[in-house]
Each structure stands twice: as C-alpha cells, then as structure tokens.
C-alpha cells in the first residue's frame, strides 16, 4: 500500500531555502521561473517538527560525524575512564562506518545516520568485550569482529522512525543501508515568481550623531526574497516502512504512529531559513491524502505546468486549489485503471473548501477527522497488508 500526500502552502515574503549565493532556490518549470524548496530542506523540517516525535513516541535518529561522542558518553556512564572510552569509541567508528578525520580522530570523515537503540547496542557490545576492545584500541587497531556481530543485530532495520522513512546509506557497510520508505519532491511554486531585494541598514546605537562620526548607518546590505504558493508532494511506501522497523507486530504499531506523525509533521513543517528576518510561518491551506493498493502514484505537479494567475478578487491559493482539483478530476476520469483505497481532503478555510469540485465529497472539515480517515485505513497487522 502507498500513501500520497499533496499539499498547497502559501508563504509571505521569505527566504526559506537558499542556494550558495544566498538567494532563494528556484527552477524552471513549464517555461516559467518558479520558487523552489529542496526535498532535503523539507525532510529536515519534518524530522524536527515537534509533533513528529510526540506522535511516534519514539526517539528520532541523529545524523552526525561525531558518532564517537554518544558511544564514549555511554562507556563513561558505565564506569570506564575517559581515555579508554575515547580510544575504544574511535576504534569502533573506524571499523563501523568511516575513517577518522585527519585533524580530529573523534570525528568521522562522513556523516553517519544512527539511532539511540543502535548506540545502546554498541555500548553494551563493547562493554561485553571490554578487554579485547581496549587492547585493540591501544594497539591502533579497529574492531572488525565486534562490528560484524553488532551489524547482524540491526541489518537493514532500525528503531528510529525518521531513519525508517528517509533511509540510510553507508558505502563502507552496505548491510547497514536502509531503503527509504518515503519519497519527497522538491516543492515548487504554482505560479511564476520574480525575485525581490530588500535593502537593509543597521543603526549603531552608540554612534554620536552630533559629532564628526555622523549619522550614517553602522552597516548596510541586501537580501533577496520571494513570496510563493507552493505545491508539495510526498509518497510513502507502507510495506517498506514496516520492513524497515522490524517487520513484526510491534513494527506495525510503530509504523502506524509513524504515518500519523509524518502526516501531522508534513502539514506543519516549515523550513527555518531566515525566519528571524521574515517570520514566514504560514500554515498549509490544503492537504490531500490518497491511499493506493498498487504503486501507480501520481505527482500532481503538472496541474501547474501552466502557471496559475492571481485575480482582483483572489490570490494564488484558491486558483491553485481549483487547478489541482481539476487535474485530479481529469486523471481519475481518464485513467480508469487507477485504484484508490481512500481519498481524503482537508482545507483551512471555507473559501478554499468551496474551491473544490471533484474532491468536494472527500472533504473533511476538521483536521483531526482527516488524520483519522487516513490512519483508520492503515493495516492493523502484517497479515493484512
């Protein structure tokens, strides 16, 4: 089973996700320049949206080059000396995933995505073979045998919902790879955009304006921004999610909570780029969830291949909703081989609900009812998939 999520979200002036020149990311689509938010930015916003962990009731994974730190911390907490704990942690990470950084051996050369459960298993495994681990570390050797044993315990699965969703890849240890259960598209604006520029100044509070110091600004500069209504799309593979979490009854329960947490977090997630300067915390206007039995998922971005246009009576949100609704109607009418287990829509205001036509019968007034409709259609056991 597959779960699609289609979102319409309009932002006030912002620079949510910028490129290497500090300009808001953009792209060309349908022959017009569009605002863009990268999938990486959206994934991180979802992972760190508080409602995700609150709903899953499980600890998120961490992605860092400093994997040795939590291992060392666990060993010290177990009563080992800092010197030995540091040496053993470095030796383990070297064999587990990556060579150490040349400047700082506690820092790995690549980012490693790991869960707290994995850290606990590593610490316990090292403690059980402590003398061997210490001797190897002092001799400048890695710990390949212990690493192989621990890898078998977590091969291709994880206890962290975010790792199960977004996957993990380590070239040095293919057994630790986890296929992502979730695909996230780059968000694009439903309309053409023009880049705008803000000229800003900063006042020097202690500058004496009555002296030769003058009354000029203490600093000045430029920052680019835009305002855009985005179409966002994600696709979640339920079977892959359950497999990643352990493929048993407990995994199904966690997967159900993960889907709910993901839905809530995806709707609420907002990238953090330059929020102190723009405070563009604008909520989602439409959420469309589609559950399918097969893999014929639809990214509905082509609803906006021809950019929507604002009118004197309404801006981009209503026009975007109407375009999405119309495109959905055309696809479902002409593609009569598609299988939909569930279609559920939620909008943030009456005017947006009234912009629906084909999807009107699938509309839920309350956000909680929309969540319940989607999660209620999920399998309750592995055998029901």
Order of alpha helices (4+ residues) and beta strands (2+ residues): beta-beta-beta-alpha-alpha-beta-alpha-alpha-beta-alpha-alpha-alpha-alpha-beta-beta-beta-beta-beta-alpha-alpha-alpha-beta-alpha-beta-alpha-beta-alpha
